[in-house]
Each structure stands twice: as C-alpha cells, then as structure tokens.
Amino acid sequence: FFSHPVMRAGNKVATPASRRSKSPAPEPKKRTVQEWRQLLHLLCSAVAVRATGDRAWTFVLPLFLSEAYPGSLAPVSLLSLAVTVGVIALSPPLAQWLASHQKPSQALMLLVILENSAVVLGGCAVVAASGGQGGHTELFQSPLFVLGLLLLAVDAAVTSVLTLLMEKDAIARLFASEYLTRGSVSLAEANAVVTRADLGASVGTYLLLGWLAPGPGAGGGGAARLIAYLAAWHVVAGTIVLVLL
C-alpha cells in the first residue's frame, strides 16, 4: 500500500525551494482510475485483516473473564480501564514518533509487529492468570495478570494509531487529493468502502468465534484451543498486513 505509485508520487506538494525556482515544479503524474481502485482495494484488505484480530480479542477476553469470575465484574472493568488508559497515555507519543521517523515504512512495520505480539502475549497472560484458584482479589495480585494488562494497553495504543493512520489519515490525504483522475474514487466513496470492509470483517469474526467457541462442558481445554487459534491467526494476519502495506 505505502509503496504504491500513488502513495509515492500522487500526493507530493511543492517545497519552498521549488517555489522559489524560476521554473514551476512539475505536477505529479496523473494516475489511472484502475490504479486508484487498486490502492483502495489494498487498503480495504489491510483494514479487514487487522479488524479480525482486534474484534476477536475484544470479544473473547471479557467473555472469558466473566465466565472465570461470574460473581464480579471487577476483572472486566479493570481490563477496560487498562485499555482506555493505554490509549490515552501512549497513543500521542507513538503518533509523534511515527510522524517524525526518518523511515516511515520501517516504523510502520515495527508497529504492526508490536501490535500483533502485544495482543497475543497479553491475552495469553490474562487467560493464564485467570486459570488459577481463588477470587478476583487474588487475580489482581498476580504479576502475570498485571503483565497481561500492560501488554494489552500497549496493543490498544498501537491499534489506535494504526487505525487513525490507515482509516483516516491515508484516506484523507489520498482521496481528497487535487491530483485525482477524473472518474476515480471520491473521498466519500473511499470512506464508505473502508467502513464496509471493517464492519464486514467484524461480522465475520463474530460468526466464526461463535462456531469455534467451546461449549458449556468443554472446560479449560476448549478455551485453550480458542486462544491457540487466535494466536496462530495473528501470525498469519500480521504477515498479510505487512505484505499489503
């Protein structure tokens, strides 16, 4: 996506030095409608693949904690609090780091790897800590649970930055460009298509989770298999996103 010709040349603006030169800076080359649509398809594919992992853990972890501690909502509340604080505290510095990085594509690759690694390790840590005996008070004192919350907070912050970059910033910079070819994708159409890709991936994820989710008598083995499926999918999804971007 970010190596596409449109991203490299379709949105360039003149620098102050070029404006001071005698000859005006050449306009970026007009791209065909097919190239614009190809770019949109790449972006939608990356958004859809990322959405599957995000929605899966958002659905599975609160459900697992609710079943492990049916008499209290404190574990689920603490999980939500950690994720929210992580987005508020870590998203701004991560976005500034990405914007000021000398090699944005390399920084983007690192964030994608960090996002997938943090959510898998954090989710597994929370599930492992919840498997012990005792109430939620003992859970809160578990170092493994605290580590899981920290990793999930990091994942939430990275997810927020990547979502803003891919679903908002890239769409606005590309499809509101004055260099769009006549008849190509409009900004409104691009936003609608990306939103449909995100929602479609979310619905598909929930349906698949409903089919894979262990039954009432499955015990801890069923939950462990589901977590293993999610971890394996993140390896595949992270690779796909890196290739698409």
C-alpha positions as CSV (number, residue, x, y, z in Angstrom):
1,F,0.0,0.0,0.0
2,F,2.6,2.6,1.1
3,S,4.9,1.6,-1.8
4,H,2.1,2.0,-4.4
5,P,2.9,4.6,-7.1
6,V,0.1,6.8,-5.9
7,M,1.5,7.0,-2.4
8,R,5.0,7.7,-3.6
9,A,4.1,10.3,-6.3
10,G,0.4,11.1,-6.4
11,N,0.3,13.4,-3.4
12,K,3.5,15.4,-3.4
13,V,3.4,19.1,-2.8
14,A,6.0,21.7,-3.9
15,T,8.7,22.5,-1.4
16,P,9.7,26.1,-0.6
17,A,12.9,25.7,-2.6
18,S,10.9,24.6,-5.7
19,R,8.5,27.5,-5.4
20,R,11.4,29.9,-5.4
21,S,12.9,28.4,-8.6
22,K,12.3,30.0,-11.9
23,S,10.6,27.0,-13.4
24,P,7.5,25.7,-11.6
25,A,7.7,22.3,-10.1
26,P,6.2,19.6,-12.3
27,E,2.8,18.3,-11.3
28,P,2.7,14.7,-10.1
29,K,1.8,12.2,-12.8
30,K,-1.9,11.6,-13.2
31,R,-2.8,8.0,-12.2
32,T,-5.5,5.9,-13.9
33,V,-8.8,5.1,-12.3
34,Q,-7.7,1.5,-12.1
35,E,-4.6,2.4,-10.1
36,W,-6.7,4.4,-7.6
37,R,-9.1,1.5,-7.2
38,Q,-6.2,-0.9,-6.8
39,L,-4.9,1.3,-4.0
40,L,-8.3,1.3,-2.3
41,H,-8.6,-2.5,-2.5
42,L,-5.1,-2.8,-0.9
43,L,-6.2,-0.5,1.9
44,C,-9.5,-2.3,2.5
45,S,-7.8,-5.7,2.6
46,A,-5.3,-4.5,5.3
47,V,-8.2,-2.9,7.3
48,A,-10.3,-6.1,7.1
49,V,-7.4,-8.4,8.2
50,R,-6.5,-6.1,11.1
51,A,-10.1,-5.8,12.2
52,T,-10.5,-9.6,12.6
53,G,-7.8,-9.8,15.3
54,D,-8.9,-6.6,17.1
55,R,-12.6,-7.7,17.3
56,A,-11.7,-11.3,18.3
57,W,-9.7,-10.3,21.4
58,T,-12.2,-7.6,22.3
59,F,-14.9,-10.2,22.4
60,V,-13.1,-13.2,23.8
61,L,-11.2,-11.7,26.8
62,P,-14.2,-10.0,28.6
63,L,-16.3,-13.1,28.0
64,F,-13.6,-15.4,29.4
65,L,-13.1,-13.2,32.5
66,S,-16.9,-13.1,33.0
67,E,-17.1,-16.9,33.0
68,A,-14.0,-17.3,35.2
69,Y,-15.3,-14.9,37.8
70,P,-19.1,-14.9,37.4
71,G,-19.7,-13.2,40.7
72,S,-17.8,-10.0,39.9
73,L,-17.5,-7.5,37.1
74,A,-14.2,-6.1,38.5
75,P,-11.8,-8.1,36.2
76,V,-13.7,-7.0,33.1
77,S,-13.8,-3.4,34.4
78,L,-10.1,-3.4,35.1
79,L,-9.3,-4.8,31.7
80,S,-11.4,-2.0,30.0
81,L,-9.7,0.6,32.3
82,A,-6.2,-0.6,31.4
83,V,-7.0,-0.5,27.6
84,T,-8.5,3.0,27.9
85,V,-5.6,4.4,29.9
86,G,-3.2,2.8,27.5
87,V,-4.8,4.6,24.5
88,I,-4.9,8.0,26.3
89,A,-1.3,7.8,27.7
90,L,0.6,6.0,24.8
91,S,-1.2,7.0,21.6
92,P,0.1,10.6,21.4
93,P,3.8,9.8,21.8
94,L,3.5,6.8,19.4
95,A,1.9,9.0,16.8
96,Q,4.6,11.7,17.2
97,W,7.3,9.0,16.9
98,L,5.7,7.6,13.7
99,A,5.3,11.1,12.2
100,S,8.9,12.1,12.9
101,H,10.6,8.8,11.9
102,Q,13.0,9.1,9.1
103,K,11.8,5.8,7.6
104,P,8.0,5.7,8.0
105,S,7.6,2.4,6.3
106,Q,10.1,0.8,8.7
107,A,8.3,2.4,11.7
108,L,5.0,1.2,10.4
109,M,6.4,-2.4,10.1
110,L,7.6,-2.2,13.7
111,L,4.2,-1.0,14.9
112,V,2.4,-3.9,13.1
113,I,4.7,-6.4,14.7
114,L,4.3,-4.8,18.1
115,E,0.6,-4.7,17.8
116,N,0.3,-8.5,17.0
117,S,2.9,-9.6,19.5
118,A,1.5,-7.5,22.4
119,V,-2.1,-8.6,22.0
120,V,-1.2,-12.3,21.7
121,L,1.2,-12.3,24.7
122,G,-1.1,-10.0,26.8
123,G,-4.2,-12.1,26.0
124,C,-2.4,-15.4,26.9
125,A,-1.1,-13.9,30.1
126,V,-4.6,-12.7,31.2
127,V,-6.1,-16.1,30.4
128,A,-3.3,-18.0,32.2
129,A,-3.6,-15.8,35.3
130,S,-7.4,-16.3,35.3
131,G,-7.0,-20.1,35.4
132,G,-5.8,-20.2,39.0
133,Q,-8.0,-20.8,42.0
134,G,-9.3,-18.0,44.2
135,G,-11.3,-14.9,43.6
136,H,-10.7,-11.7,41.7
137,T,-8.7,-10.3,44.6
138,E,-6.0,-12.9,44.1
139,L,-6.2,-12.3,40.3
140,F,-5.4,-8.6,40.8
141,Q,-2.3,-9.5,42.8
142,S,-1.0,-11.9,40.1
143,P,2.1,-10.5,38.3
144,L,1.1,-12.4,35.2
145,F,-2.3,-10.6,35.1
146,V,-0.6,-7.2,35.6
147,L,1.8,-8.0,32.8
148,G,-1.1,-9.0,30.6
149,L,-2.9,-5.7,31.2
150,L,0.2,-3.7,30.4
151,L,0.7,-5.6,27.1
152,L,-2.9,-5.1,26.2
153,A,-2.7,-1.4,27.0
154,V,0.3,-1.2,24.6
155,D,-1.6,-3.1,21.9
156,A,-4.6,-0.8,22.3
157,A,-2.4,2.3,21.8
158,V,-0.7,0.9,18.8
159,T,-4.1,-0.2,17.3
160,S,-5.4,3.3,17.8
161,V,-2.5,4.9,16.0
162,L,-2.6,2.4,13.1
163,T,-6.4,2.8,12.8
164,L,-6.1,6.5,12.6
165,L,-3.3,6.3,10.0
166,M,-5.0,3.7,7.7
167,E,-8.7,4.6,8.0
168,K,-8.5,8.3,8.4
169,D,-5.2,10.0,7.5
170,A,-4.4,7.9,4.4
171,I,-7.9,8.2,3.1
172,A,-8.0,12.0,3.6
173,R,-4.5,12.5,2.0
174,L,-5.2,10.3,-1.0
175,F,-8.8,10.6,-2.0
176,A,-9.2,14.3,-1.3
177,S,-6.1,15.0,-3.5
178,E,-6.4,17.6,-6.2
179,Y,-4.5,15.1,-8.5
180,L,-7.2,12.6,-8.5
181,T,-8.0,11.3,-12.0
182,R,-11.5,12.3,-13.2
183,G,-13.9,9.5,-12.6
184,S,-11.7,7.9,-9.9
185,V,-12.7,7.1,-6.3
186,S,-14.2,10.1,-4.4
187,L,-13.4,10.7,-0.7
188,A,-17.0,9.8,0.3
189,E,-16.9,6.5,-1.6
190,A,-13.4,5.6,-0.2
191,N,-14.6,6.2,3.4
192,A,-17.8,4.1,2.7
193,V,-15.8,1.2,1.2
194,V,-13.3,1.2,4.1
195,T,-16.1,1.3,6.7
196,R,-17.9,-1.6,4.9
197,A,-14.6,-3.6,4.9
198,D,-14.2,-3.0,8.7
199,L,-17.8,-3.9,9.5
200,G,-17.8,-7.0,7.2
201,A,-14.7,-8.3,8.9
202,S,-16.2,-7.7,12.3
203,V,-19.4,-9.6,11.5
204,G,-17.4,-12.5,10.0
205,T,-15.1,-12.6,13.1
206,Y,-18.1,-12.8,15.5
207,L,-19.7,-15.6,13.4
208,L,-16.5,-17.6,13.3
209,L,-15.9,-17.1,17.0
210,G,-19.5,-18.4,17.7
211,W,-18.7,-21.5,15.8
212,L,-15.2,-22.0,17.4
213,A,-16.2,-21.1,20.9
214,P,-16.2,-24.1,23.4
215,G,-19.5,-25.4,24.7
216,P,-20.6,-25.4,28.3
217,G,-18.9,-28.7,29.1
218,A,-15.7,-28.1,27.2
219,G,-13.7,-26.9,30.3
220,G,-10.4,-25.2,30.1
221,G,-9.2,-27.3,27.1
222,G,-11.8,-25.6,24.8
223,A,-10.7,-22.1,25.9
224,A,-7.1,-23.0,25.4
225,R,-7.8,-24.2,21.9
226,L,-9.6,-21.0,21.1
227,I,-6.7,-18.9,22.4
228,A,-4.3,-21.1,20.3
229,Y,-6.4,-20.4,17.2
230,L,-6.3,-16.7,17.8
231,A,-2.6,-16.7,18.3
232,A,-2.0,-18.7,15.1
233,W,-4.3,-16.3,13.2
234,H,-2.3,-13.3,14.4
235,V,0.9,-14.8,13.0
236,V,-0.9,-15.1,9.6
237,A,-2.7,-11.8,9.8
238,G,0.4,-9.9,10.8
239,T,2.3,-11.3,7.8
240,I,-0.6,-10.4,5.5
241,V,-0.8,-6.9,6.7
242,L,2.9,-6.4,6.4
243,V,2.7,-7.6,2.8
244,L,-0.3,-5.4,1.9
245,L,1.3,-2.3,3.4
